[in-house]
Amino acid sequence: MPKRKLFSWAAVVVSVSEFHFGRSSRMSDALTFLDAGDCGLTVELGEAVDEATNALVIALDKALAAQDIPGIVEMVPTYRSLSILFDPVVIPKQVLRERVLAVWPPDAAARGGFRRWTIPVLYGGEAGEDLEEVARQHGLTPEEVINLHAGAEYRVYMIGFAPGFAYLGGLPEKLHTSRRTDPRLQIPPSSISIGGKQAAICPPLPVPSGWHLLGRTPVRTYDPARKEPFLLSAGDRIRFRPVSAQLYREMARAAEAGDVVAEVETIDG
Amino acid sequence: MADHLVVLDPGTLSTIQDFGRYGLQRFGISAAGALDPMAMRIANALVGNSPGEAVVEFTLSGGSLRVEADLCRIAVAGAEMPLAIDGAPAEPYRAHDLARGSILTIGFARTGMRAYLAVGGGFAIEPVLGSRSTHLRTGLGGIDGTPLRAGSVMPLRDPTPIGPPLILSADRRPDQAGPVRVVMGPQADAFTAEGIATFLGSPYTVTTKTDRMGCQLDGPAIAHRDGFNIVSDGIVNGSIQVPGHGRPIILLADRQTTGGYPKIATIVSADLAKIGQARIGQVIRFEAISAEAAERLAIAFAAQGDMIRDNLDLAGAGISTERLLAVNLIGGVVSAQPGPADETPDGSP
């Protein structure tokens, strides 16, 4: 059985960033509609990679999903925009624009809760072959890199590029690392990596990457055979927990059998 | 063993497709689905299937299949691949009832790139995450998430033909002539005025880098305004991104879901099949239309798809008076582009 901790902390836990966000002046900022053909409308809420913008994207996604608007085929939240794929036979683009404006700015309820995942990681060695090089570049020991990486809380800005590939914001500045000059054509499945100011959890698929590999997780963020094929969503929070090679192997076996092997807390807004 | 088709020769690249898998782009999975959905719908209509029943998409050539059912109704539509049943030439855009042991051969395309095989009753394949479409990069859908191979078995649900076989007459088949119409944006402002003029005024050639994910074009470089990196955002079917080298890449059904190159324009849904049917070396020209015009076009295109059944005739029955009248009244309703008749079918020079 998946290990789950479901908390209802109500207003007890409000992270600093959420608190700040709730008062952000961005609320009144204008949104921009961009045409993405006859079946696509991109709602752009900013141009920067930052938490406030991304939080607005996610809140707008939730607010629109709650409306259950006929003709919306799917919505794709990204760093700073929400792509809406729609059927123009069912909903004219102008009507869709009005429906978006009707929920803008998204109210506090839509911004409220989030999930926090704790993702086990086997750092270094074969599992994370760039750990020592990253440490060397920053004048740190590998243990210090692990402590920094596992000591931070991250935000899933978006899932993209490949199934279940999670782009994370919140990498400590001391670990900001330029991308590799020689990208790998294929990295080990479920790698935990960093690149530039970002971090990632890779899916259990061989993907190309120019980011630095710190470790691997037994967690399968994507498994089409599992009851819940996708674990992570944009807006989720992530913490990493170092695990031993033996625990990693045990968890990997359980994960292959369909277990989620990550802990999750649901935190109400 | 239950009724099935067995693949003798899989052709160049043959996959099971339907309308695609929606709702998962937010998790990194693009829809996949037939690259020429109208041709898929026609093939399905000819055998009495619902429009989005799973079909086989052939690329350039289809190879051969053997029927392992008492009687099985099939039809092929799309690119002009010569068909043969047990060695005898057979018409495309027409339903054929094949007996057990019959061998259907789908030859190399004379024009176009992709053809669709529908089987009456459809394939007995379980949907994966809501669709039977094969998404090759992730190994989802179809038969084991892979292209068909020699020996692949495609189980059939109920291939028993119902009613007489139907045909779509030649004058009502879609063609892919004319420019590829686009709506500018979402990031047209990332390009200079000259860059946009280059894009809309130059011929672009389909390169060898073309597949179900995307179609890379060669031609005059399109100038960016400043830099060619944007913060990654969502990509739709038909997005035209322009990386640093300035040459456009059209992203298709199996595309990556997000990307960080500016997208100069998006192909209208009615013209996506022109790219799906474009061959290596073919020249493409783009024409910008307004978002409003594109919306009207999309609605008309959907209506064309809904009218396919009304445009079918009984095979071998000749043309009825009603049909002739209908041709005059609603001529070209199936054609995605009722353009000038003197252009070559695939728009090639």
Contacts between the chains, C-beta under 8 A, distances in Angstrom:
chain1	res1	chain2	res2	distance
A	34	B	185	5.4
A	34	B	186	3.6
A	34	B	187	7.4
A	35	B	183	5.1
A	35	B	184	7.2
A	35	B	185	4.3
A	35	B	186	6.2
A	35	B	266	7.0
A	35	B	291	5.0
A	36	B	185	7.0
A	36	B	186	5.0
A	36	B	234	7.5
A	36	B	236	4.9
A	36	B	239	6.9
A	36	B	263	7.6
A	36	B	266	5.2
A	37	B	182	7.8
A	37	B	183	5.3
A	37	B	236	5.8
A	37	B	237	8.0
A	37	B	238	5.5
A	37	B	239	7.5
A	37	B	266	3.2
A	37	B	267	6.6
A	37	B	268	6.2
A	37	B	269	7.0
A	37	B	294	6.9
A	38	B	183	6.4
A	38	B	266	7.9
A	38	B	268	5.1
A	38	B	269	5.5
A	38	B	291	7.4
A	38	B	294	4.0
A	38	B	295	5.6
A	38	B	297	6.8
A	38	B	298	4.1
A	39	B	236	6.8
A	39	B	237	7.7
A	39	B	269	5.6
A	39	B	298	6.8
A	40	B	186	8.0
A	40	B	234	7.9
A	40	B	236	4.0
A	40	B	266	6.4
A	42	B	186	4.8
A	42	B	233	6.5
A	42	B	234	6.5
A	44	B	186	7.8
A	44	B	233	7.6
A	47	B	231	6.3
A	48	B	231	7.2
A	49	B	231	5.7
A	73	B	22	5.4
A	73	B	23	7.7
A	74	B	22	5.4
A	74	B	23	4.8
A	74	B	24	7.6
A	74	B	25	5.7
A	74	B	26	6.8
A	75	B	26	6.7
A	76	B	25	4.8
A	76	B	26	5.1
A	76	B	234	3.9
A	76	B	257	6.6
A	76	B	258	7.4
A	77	B	26	6.2
A	78	B	231	7.9
A	78	B	232	6.1
A	78	B	233	4.6
A	78	B	234	5.4
A	78	B	258	5.6
A	79	B	231	5.1
A	79	B	232	6.3
A	79	B	233	7.1
A	80	B	231	5.5
A	80	B	233	7.1
A	81	B	233	4.8
A	81	B	234	7.0
A	82	B	234	7.9
A	83	B	25	7.9
A	83	B	233	6.6
A	83	B	234	3.0
A	83	B	235	7.9
A	83	B	236	6.8
A	85	B	22	7.7
A	85	B	25	7.3
A	85	B	236	6.2
A	88	B	295	5.0
A	88	B	298	4.6
A	88	B	299	6.2
A	89	B	298	7.1
A	89	B	299	5.5
A	89	B	302	4.7
A	92	B	295	6.5
A	93	B	291	6.6
A	93	B	295	6.0
A	158	B	232	7.4
A	158	B	258	6.5
A	159	B	26	6.3
A	159	B	27	5.3
A	159	B	28	4.9
A	159	B	257	8.0
A	160	B	28	5.6
A	160	B	232	6.4
A	160	B	234	7.9
A	160	B	256	7.4
A	160	B	257	5.0
A	160	B	258	3.2
A	161	B	28	6.4
A	161	B	256	5.7
A	161	B	257	7.0
A	161	B	258	6.1
A	162	B	28	5.4
A	162	B	137	7.9
A	162	B	138	7.6
A	162	B	256	7.5
A	163	B	24	7.9
A	163	B	27	6.2
A	163	B	28	4.3
A	163	B	29	4.9
A	163	B	138	5.3
A	164	B	27	6.2
A	164	B	28	5.6
A	165	B	28	5.4
A	167	B	232	7.8
A	203	B	28	7.4
A	205	B	138	6.9
A	222	B	27	7.3
A	222	B	28	7.4
A	224	B	128	6.1
A	224	B	129	6.0
A	224	B	140	6.1
A	229	B	27	7.6
A	229	B	129	6.4
A	230	B	24	7.7
A	230	B	27	4.2
A	233	B	26	7.4
A	233	B	27	7.7
A	234	B	26	7.0
